[in-house]
Amino acid sequence: MTSTSRRTGTTRTGTAPLRRRPLPATTDVAVVGAGPTGLALAVTLAEAGIDFVLLDRQAEGANTSRAAVVHARTLEVLDELDPSRALSAELIGLGIPVGTFRIRDGARPLAAIGFAGLPTAHPYALMVPQDRTEAVLLARLRALGRDVHRPYEVTAITQDADGVTLTTATGETLRAGHAVGADGMHSAVRTAAGIGFTGSAYEESFVLADVVMDWDPGAAEVSLTLGAAGLTVVAPLPGGHYRVVASVEEAPAEPDLAFVQGLLDARAPGQATVRELAWSSRFRIHHRVADRYRAGRLLLAGDAAHVHSPAGGQGMNTGIQDAYALGRAFADGNLDGYEARRRPVAQRVVALTDRMTRIATTRNPALRAARNTVLPLASRIPALRRRLATELAELDYR
Protein backbone atom coordinates (compact mmCIF):
# COMPACT_ATOMS: atom_id res chain seq x y z
CA MET A 1 0.00 0.00 0.00
CA THR A 2 1.42 3.38 -0.98
CA SER A 3 0.34 6.54 0.77
CA THR A 4 0.79 10.25 1.17
CA SER A 5 0.03 11.36 4.70
CA ARG A 6 -0.22 14.43 6.82
CA ARG A 7 -0.16 14.64 10.59
CA THR A 8 -1.29 17.54 12.74
CA GLY A 9 -0.93 18.22 16.43
CA THR A 10 2.20 17.78 18.55
CA THR A 11 5.62 17.31 17.00
CA ARG A 12 8.90 16.11 18.44
CA THR A 13 11.27 18.91 19.40
CA GLY A 14 14.75 18.97 20.89
CA THR A 15 15.52 15.45 19.71
CA ALA A 16 19.03 14.32 20.60
CA PRO A 17 21.23 12.79 17.86
CA LEU A 18 20.33 9.15 17.41
CA ARG A 19 22.80 6.57 18.68
CA ARG A 20 22.70 3.35 16.71
CA ARG A 21 22.84 -0.01 18.38
CA PRO A 22 25.81 -1.70 16.71
CA LEU A 23 25.02 -4.69 14.55
CA PRO A 24 26.45 -8.03 15.62
CA ALA A 25 28.46 -9.94 13.04
CA THR A 26 26.18 -12.96 12.94
CA THR A 27 22.76 -14.18 14.04
CA ASP A 28 20.38 -17.05 13.41
CA VAL A 29 17.51 -14.98 11.98
CA ALA A 30 17.62 -11.46 10.53
CA VAL A 31 14.20 -9.80 10.60
CA VAL A 32 13.88 -6.82 8.25
CA GLY A 33 11.11 -4.41 9.32
CA ALA A 34 9.98 -3.57 12.85
CA GLY A 35 6.30 -2.90 12.32
CA PRO A 36 3.70 -5.11 14.02
CA THR A 37 4.72 -8.17 11.99
CA GLY A 38 8.43 -7.83 12.67
CA LEU A 39 7.88 -7.07 16.35
CA ALA A 40 5.55 -10.06 16.78
CA LEU A 41 8.08 -12.34 15.09
CA ALA A 42 10.87 -10.98 17.28
CA VAL A 43 8.83 -11.61 20.43
CA THR A 44 8.03 -15.15 19.28
CA LEU A 45 11.69 -15.88 18.54
CA ALA A 46 12.81 -14.35 21.85
CA GLU A 47 10.29 -16.49 23.74
CA ALA A 48 11.68 -19.56 21.94
CA GLY A 49 15.30 -18.68 22.74
CA ILE A 50 16.29 -18.23 19.09
CA ASP A 51 18.94 -15.61 18.37
CA PHE A 52 17.84 -12.87 15.96
CA VAL A 53 18.47 -9.29 14.89
CA LEU A 54 15.49 -7.01 14.17
CA LEU A 55 16.36 -4.12 11.84
CA ASP A 56 14.31 -1.15 10.68
CA ARG A 57 15.20 1.73 8.38
CA GLN A 58 13.15 4.26 10.38
CA ALA A 59 14.77 6.15 13.23
CA GLU A 60 11.69 5.54 15.41
CA GLY A 61 8.49 3.52 15.40
CA ALA A 62 5.09 4.56 14.10
CA ASN A 63 3.57 7.72 15.56
CA THR A 64 0.33 7.57 13.57
CA SER A 65 -2.49 5.09 13.99
CA ARG A 66 -2.81 3.46 10.52
CA ALA A 67 -4.29 0.02 11.36
CA ALA A 68 -6.96 0.46 14.01
CA VAL A 69 -8.49 -2.91 14.84
CA VAL A 70 -7.16 -6.00 16.60
CA HIS A 71 -9.35 -9.03 16.03
CA ALA A 72 -10.06 -11.95 18.35
CA ARG A 73 -7.57 -14.38 16.81
CA THR A 74 -4.73 -11.86 17.17
CA LEU A 75 -5.58 -11.39 20.85
CA GLU A 76 -5.49 -15.19 21.20
CA VAL A 77 -2.00 -15.15 19.67
CA LEU A 78 -0.92 -12.62 22.31
CA ASP A 79 -2.33 -14.96 24.96
CA GLU A 80 -0.31 -17.84 23.50
CA LEU A 81 2.82 -15.69 23.62
CA ASP A 82 2.06 -14.74 27.23
CA PRO A 83 -0.23 -17.29 28.94
CA SER A 84 -0.62 -14.93 31.93
CA ARG A 85 -2.63 -12.78 29.47
CA ALA A 86 -0.81 -9.69 30.69
CA LEU A 87 0.16 -8.84 27.10
CA SER A 88 -3.39 -8.89 25.76
CA ALA A 89 -4.71 -7.24 28.92
CA GLU A 90 -2.33 -4.31 28.45
CA LEU A 91 -3.47 -3.82 24.86
CA ILE A 92 -7.16 -4.19 25.76
CA GLY A 93 -6.69 -1.51 28.40
CA LEU A 94 -5.51 0.88 25.69
CA GLY A 95 -8.41 0.27 23.33
CA ILE A 96 -12.18 0.08 22.97
CA PRO A 97 -13.83 -3.36 22.65
CA VAL A 98 -16.60 -3.13 20.04
CA GLY A 99 -19.20 -5.85 19.68
CA THR A 100 -20.92 -4.89 16.42
CA PHE A 101 -20.10 -4.06 12.81
CA ARG A 102 -23.17 -2.36 11.31
CA ILE A 103 -23.70 -2.02 7.55
CA ARG A 104 -25.75 0.86 6.14
CA ASP A 105 -26.72 2.33 2.80
CA GLY A 106 -26.59 6.02 3.71
CA ALA A 107 -28.68 6.27 6.88
CA ARG A 108 -30.60 3.04 6.15
CA PRO A 109 -29.47 0.03 8.25
CA LEU A 110 -28.90 -3.09 6.16
CA ALA A 111 -27.24 -5.60 8.49
CA ALA A 112 -25.47 -6.02 11.81
CA ILE A 113 -22.61 -8.44 12.48
CA GLY A 114 -22.16 -9.20 16.16
CA PHE A 115 -19.17 -10.88 17.82
CA ALA A 116 -20.86 -11.85 21.09
CA GLY A 117 -21.02 -15.59 21.58
CA LEU A 118 -18.07 -16.45 19.37
CA PRO A 119 -15.90 -19.31 20.71
CA THR A 120 -13.07 -17.16 22.02
CA ALA A 121 -11.98 -15.39 25.17
CA HIS A 122 -12.19 -12.16 23.15
CA PRO A 123 -15.64 -11.95 21.51
CA TYR A 124 -15.22 -8.41 20.14
CA ALA A 125 -13.10 -6.26 17.85
CA LEU A 126 -10.59 -4.17 19.78
CA MET A 127 -10.31 -0.66 18.39
CA VAL A 128 -6.80 0.57 19.18
CA PRO A 129 -4.32 2.65 17.14
CA GLN A 130 -1.44 0.76 15.54
CA ASP A 131 1.21 2.78 17.33
CA ARG A 132 -0.13 1.49 20.65
CA THR A 133 -0.12 -2.08 19.39
CA GLU A 134 3.49 -1.61 18.34
CA ALA A 135 4.35 -0.04 21.71
CA VAL A 136 2.93 -3.03 23.61
CA LEU A 137 4.86 -5.50 21.44
CA LEU A 138 8.05 -3.46 21.78
CA ALA A 139 7.69 -3.29 25.57
CA ARG A 140 7.32 -7.08 25.65
CA LEU A 141 10.39 -7.48 23.45
CA ARG A 142 12.43 -5.23 25.75
CA ALA A 143 11.19 -7.13 28.81
CA LEU A 144 12.70 -10.21 27.16
CA GLY A 145 16.03 -8.39 26.90
CA ARG A 146 15.93 -7.57 23.18
CA ASP A 147 15.35 -4.45 21.08
CA VAL A 148 15.16 -3.02 17.56
CA HIS A 149 18.29 -1.95 15.67
CA ARG A 150 17.54 1.48 14.11
CA PRO A 151 18.04 3.06 11.65
CA TYR A 152 19.49 0.39 9.39
CA GLU A 153 18.30 0.36 5.78
CA VAL A 154 19.02 -2.96 4.09
CA THR A 155 20.24 -2.29 0.54
CA ALA A 156 21.53 -5.69 -0.56
CA ILE A 157 20.69 -9.28 0.36
CA THR A 158 22.49 -12.33 -0.97
CA GLN A 159 22.12 -15.95 0.02
CA ASP A 160 24.25 -19.04 -0.42
CA ALA A 161 24.15 -22.63 0.78
CA ASP A 162 25.25 -21.67 4.28
CA GLY A 163 23.38 -18.46 5.02
CA VAL A 164 22.38 -14.92 4.10
CA THR A 165 24.44 -11.73 3.97
CA LEU A 166 22.62 -8.42 4.48
CA THR A 167 24.35 -5.15 3.61
CA THR A 168 23.09 -1.82 4.95
CA ALA A 169 23.19 1.66 3.41
CA THR A 170 26.16 2.46 5.66
CA GLY A 171 28.13 -0.51 4.34
CA GLU A 172 27.77 -2.66 7.44
CA THR A 173 27.03 -6.34 6.98
CA LEU A 174 25.13 -8.96 8.95
CA ARG A 175 25.46 -12.68 8.39
CA ALA A 176 22.38 -14.75 9.27
CA GLY A 177 21.15 -18.28 8.90
CA HIS A 178 17.86 -16.97 7.47
CA ALA A 179 16.34 -13.57 6.69
CA VAL A 180 12.67 -12.66 6.98
CA GLY A 181 11.06 -9.84 5.04
CA ALA A 182 8.58 -8.05 7.29
CA ASP A 183 9.35 -4.90 5.34
CA GLY A 184 6.05 -4.13 3.66
CA MET A 185 4.62 -4.04 0.17
CA HIS A 186 7.89 -2.86 -1.43
CA SER A 187 9.88 -5.55 0.37
CA ALA A 188 13.63 -5.62 -0.27
CA VAL A 189 13.72 -9.23 0.91
CA ARG A 190 11.00 -10.28 -1.53
CA THR A 191 12.84 -8.53 -4.36
CA ALA A 192 16.12 -10.21 -3.44
CA ALA A 193 14.36 -13.58 -3.30
CA GLY A 194 12.96 -13.07 -6.80
CA ILE A 195 9.43 -13.84 -5.60
CA GLY A 196 6.55 -12.47 -7.69
CA PHE A 197 3.74 -10.43 -6.13
CA THR A 198 0.66 -11.30 -8.13
CA GLY A 199 -2.39 -9.04 -8.18
CA SER A 200 -3.40 -5.51 -9.10
CA ALA A 201 -4.59 -2.16 -7.74
CA TYR A 202 -8.10 -0.79 -7.27
CA GLU A 203 -9.09 2.17 -9.42
CA GLU A 204 -10.30 4.27 -6.48
CA SER A 205 -8.08 6.13 -4.08
CA PHE A 206 -8.84 6.05 -0.37
CA VAL A 207 -8.89 8.67 2.36
CA LEU A 208 -7.91 7.76 5.90
CA ALA A 209 -8.41 10.24 8.74
CA ASP A 210 -8.48 10.24 12.52
CA VAL A 211 -10.86 12.92 13.77
CA VAL A 212 -12.63 14.22 16.82
CA MET A 213 -16.32 14.54 15.98
CA ASP A 214 -19.89 14.23 17.12
CA TRP A 215 -21.10 10.98 15.54
CA ASP A 216 -24.76 10.02 15.97
CA PRO A 217 -24.29 6.21 15.82
CA GLY A 218 -21.84 6.57 18.73
CA ALA A 219 -18.80 4.62 19.87
CA ALA A 220 -20.47 1.25 20.45
CA GLU A 221 -20.14 0.04 16.85
CA VAL A 222 -18.12 0.15 13.67
CA SER A 223 -20.18 1.62 10.85
CA LEU A 224 -19.73 0.51 7.23
CA THR A 225 -21.71 2.82 4.96
CA LEU A 226 -22.29 1.79 1.35
CA GLY A 227 -23.45 4.07 -1.42
CA ALA A 228 -23.06 5.11 -5.04
CA ALA A 229 -20.18 7.40 -4.04
CA GLY A 230 -18.26 4.52 -2.46
CA LEU A 231 -17.43 2.82 0.83
CA THR A 232 -17.17 4.77 4.10
CA VAL A 233 -16.06 3.23 7.39
CA VAL A 234 -16.33 5.04 10.72
CA ALA A 235 -14.85 3.34 13.78
CA PRO A 236 -14.35 4.57 17.34
CA LEU A 237 -10.88 5.05 18.78
CA PRO A 238 -9.78 5.88 22.33
CA GLY A 239 -9.79 9.47 23.51
CA GLY A 240 -12.98 10.44 21.72
CA HIS A 241 -11.42 9.99 18.28
CA TYR A 242 -12.92 8.24 15.26
CA ARG A 243 -11.23 6.57 12.32
CA VAL A 244 -12.71 7.44 8.92
CA VAL A 245 -11.82 5.42 5.81
CA ALA A 246 -13.52 6.32 2.53
CA SER A 247 -13.08 5.38 -1.11
CA VAL A 248 -13.15 8.31 -3.53
CA GLU A 249 -12.39 8.67 -7.24
CA GLU A 250 -9.35 10.84 -6.57
CA ALA A 251 -8.50 11.93 -3.04
CA PRO A 252 -6.52 15.13 -2.44
CA ALA A 253 -2.88 14.75 -1.47
CA GLU A 254 -3.63 16.15 1.99
CA PRO A 255 -7.29 15.60 3.00
CA ASP A 256 -8.24 18.41 5.37
CA LEU A 257 -11.06 18.81 7.88
CA ALA A 258 -13.39 20.41 5.33
CA PHE A 259 -12.86 17.53 2.90
CA VAL A 260 -13.61 14.90 5.56
CA GLN A 261 -16.70 16.83 6.71
CA GLY A 262 -17.90 17.04 3.11
CA LEU A 263 -17.48 13.29 2.64
CA LEU A 264 -19.54 12.53 5.74
CA ASP A 265 -22.19 15.12 4.85
CA ALA A 266 -22.66 13.43 1.48
CA ARG A 267 -22.54 9.83 2.69
CA ALA A 268 -24.01 10.01 6.20
CA PRO A 269 -26.17 13.16 6.08
CA GLY A 270 -26.78 14.84 9.42
CA GLN A 271 -24.84 12.25 11.43
CA ALA A 272 -21.39 13.82 11.78
CA THR A 273 -19.86 17.11 12.91
CA VAL A 274 -16.08 16.99 12.60
CA ARG A 275 -14.39 19.20 15.19
CA GLU A 276 -10.70 18.34 14.83
CA LEU A 277 -8.46 16.52 12.37
CA ALA A 278 -5.66 14.62 14.12
CA TRP A 279 -4.11 12.81 11.15
CA SER A 280 -4.96 12.09 7.53
CA SER A 281 -3.63 10.15 4.58
CA ARG A 282 -4.31 9.40 0.94
CA PHE A 283 -3.50 5.95 -0.38
CA ARG A 284 -4.20 3.48 -3.12
CA ILE A 285 -5.00 -0.13 -2.37
CA HIS A 286 -3.53 -3.19 -4.00
CA HIS A 287 -4.70 -6.76 -3.66
CA ARG A 288 -1.69 -9.03 -4.07
CA VAL A 289 -0.27 -12.28 -2.69
CA ALA A 290 3.34 -13.38 -2.99
CA ASP A 291 3.79 -16.33 -5.33
CA ARG A 292 5.81 -18.07 -2.62
CA TYR A 293 6.55 -17.37 1.03
CA ARG A 294 10.04 -18.86 0.90
CA ALA A 295 12.98 -18.93 -1.48
CA GLY A 296 15.83 -20.85 0.11
CA ARG A 297 16.87 -18.99 3.24
CA LEU A 298 14.64 -15.97 2.57
CA LEU A 299 11.08 -15.87 3.94
CA LEU A 300 8.18 -13.40 3.89
CA ALA A 301 5.51 -12.31 6.36
CA GLY A 302 2.89 -9.57 6.67
CA ASP A 303 2.57 -6.94 3.95
CA ALA A 304 5.69 -8.30 2.23
CA ALA A 305 3.62 -11.43 1.54
CA HIS A 306 0.12 -10.02 1.04
CA VAL A 307 -1.67 -6.68 0.73
CA HIS A 308 -5.37 -6.04 0.37
CA SER A 309 -8.31 -3.72 0.99
CA PRO A 310 -8.74 -2.35 4.53
CA ALA A 311 -12.37 -3.60 4.49
CA GLY A 312 -12.81 -5.61 7.67
CA GLY A 313 -9.48 -4.51 9.17
CA GLN A 314 -7.66 -7.75 8.37
CA GLY A 315 -4.20 -6.57 7.30
CA MET A 316 -2.20 -6.06 10.52
CA ASN A 317 -3.96 -9.02 12.12
CA THR A 318 -2.98 -11.41 9.35
CA GLY A 319 0.60 -10.14 9.56
CA ILE A 320 0.89 -10.68 13.31
CA GLN A 321 -0.52 -14.17 12.88
CA ASP A 322 2.00 -14.85 10.08
CA ALA A 323 4.76 -13.77 12.44
CA TYR A 324 3.64 -16.07 15.23
CA ALA A 325 3.30 -19.04 12.87
CA LEU A 326 6.75 -18.37 11.38
CA GLY A 327 8.37 -17.95 14.79
CA ARG A 328 6.90 -21.26 15.90
CA ALA A 329 8.07 -22.86 12.63
CA PHE A 330 11.64 -21.74 13.43
CA ALA A 331 11.30 -23.10 16.96
CA ASP A 332 9.88 -26.43 15.77
CA GLY A 333 12.31 -26.80 12.87
CA ASN A 334 9.42 -26.93 10.38
CA LEU A 335 9.99 -24.01 8.01
CA ASP A 336 8.66 -26.10 5.12
CA GLY A 337 5.22 -26.06 6.76
CA TYR A 338 5.00 -22.27 7.10
CA GLU A 339 3.93 -21.43 3.55
CA ALA A 340 1.48 -24.34 3.42
CA ARG A 341 -0.19 -23.03 6.56
CA ARG A 342 -0.22 -19.29 5.98
CA ARG A 343 -0.40 -18.61 2.23
CA PRO A 344 -3.91 -20.10 1.90
CA VAL A 345 -4.99 -17.78 4.73
CA ALA A 346 -3.70 -14.77 2.79
CA GLN A 347 -5.48 -15.91 -0.35
CA ARG A 348 -8.71 -16.26 1.60
CA VAL A 349 -8.35 -12.85 3.27
CA VAL A 350 -7.54 -11.14 -0.03
CA ALA A 351 -10.55 -12.79 -1.68
CA LEU A 352 -12.88 -11.81 1.20
CA THR A 353 -11.74 -8.18 1.36
CA ASP A 354 -11.82 -7.88 -2.43
CA ARG A 355 -15.44 -9.09 -2.52
CA MET A 356 -16.38 -6.73 0.31
CA THR A 357 -14.75 -3.77 -1.42
CA ARG A 358 -16.23 -4.46 -4.85
CA ILE A 359 -19.72 -5.02 -3.42
CA ALA A 360 -19.46 -1.85 -1.36
CA THR A 361 -18.10 0.37 -4.13
CA THR A 362 -20.18 -0.81 -7.09
CA ARG A 363 -21.83 1.97 -9.07
CA ASN A 364 -24.11 -0.41 -10.98
CA PRO A 365 -27.71 0.48 -9.94
CA ALA A 366 -28.98 -3.09 -10.41
CA LEU A 367 -26.15 -4.55 -8.33
CA ARG A 368 -26.67 -1.93 -5.60
CA ALA A 369 -30.39 -2.74 -5.47
CA ALA A 370 -29.67 -6.48 -5.27
CA ARG A 371 -27.07 -5.89 -2.55
CA ASN A 372 -29.46 -3.78 -0.50
CA THR A 373 -32.16 -6.44 -0.80
CA VAL A 374 -30.00 -9.48 -0.06
CA LEU A 375 -28.00 -8.10 2.89
CA PRO A 376 -31.00 -7.51 5.23
CA LEU A 377 -32.40 -10.95 4.38
CA ALA A 378 -29.08 -12.73 4.86
CA SER A 379 -28.42 -10.93 8.15
CA ARG A 380 -31.57 -12.50 9.61
CA ILE A 381 -30.08 -15.99 9.22
CA PRO A 382 -28.12 -16.74 12.43
CA ALA A 383 -25.74 -19.22 10.77
CA LEU A 384 -24.73 -16.67 8.12
CA ARG A 385 -24.26 -13.90 10.69
CA ARG A 386 -22.07 -16.17 12.80
CA ARG A 387 -20.07 -17.33 9.78
CA LEU A 388 -19.23 -13.78 8.74
CA ALA A 389 -18.42 -12.75 12.31
CA THR A 390 -16.09 -15.75 12.65
CA GLU A 391 -14.41 -14.87 9.36
CA LEU A 392 -13.88 -11.22 10.34
CA ALA A 393 -12.55 -12.26 13.75
CA GLU A 394 -10.13 -14.60 11.89
CA LEU A 395 -11.05 -17.48 14.18
CA ASP A 396 -11.09 -19.86 11.20
CA TYR A 397 -7.33 -19.37 10.87
CA ARG A 398 -6.21 -21.06 14.08
Secondary structure, DSSP 8 states (H G I E B T S, - for coil): -EEEEEE-S----S----------SEEEEEEE--SHHHHHHHHHHHHHT--EEEE-SSSS---S----EE-HHHHHHHHHH-TT-HHHHHHHHHSEEE-EEEEEETTEEEEEEE-TT-SSS--SEEE--HHHHHHHHHHHHHHTT--EE-S--EEEEEE-SS-EEEEETTS-EEEEEEEEE-S-TT-HHHHHHT--EEEEEEEEEEEEEEEEEEETT-TTEEEEEE-TT--EEEEEEGGGEEEEEEEESS--SS--HHHHHHHHHHHSTTSEEEEEEEEEEEEEEEEEEES-SEETTEEE-GGGTEE---TTS-HHHHHHHHHHHHHHHHHHT-THHHHHHHHHHHHHHHHHHHHHHHHHH---HHHHHHHHHHHHHHHT-HHHHHHHHHHHTTGGG-
